[in-house]
């Protein structure tokens, strides 16, 4: 943890935003692959042509 504290505040912010984005991405992938997620409206499987 000393490595993050030695970084400048701007780089600390970049690391924090990247970590939050990565966690959000994992959440989106998990919910997209979950069949029990009832609030998902999946528009990809519909034949609208």
Long-range contacts (C-beta under 8 A, 24 or more apart in sequence): none
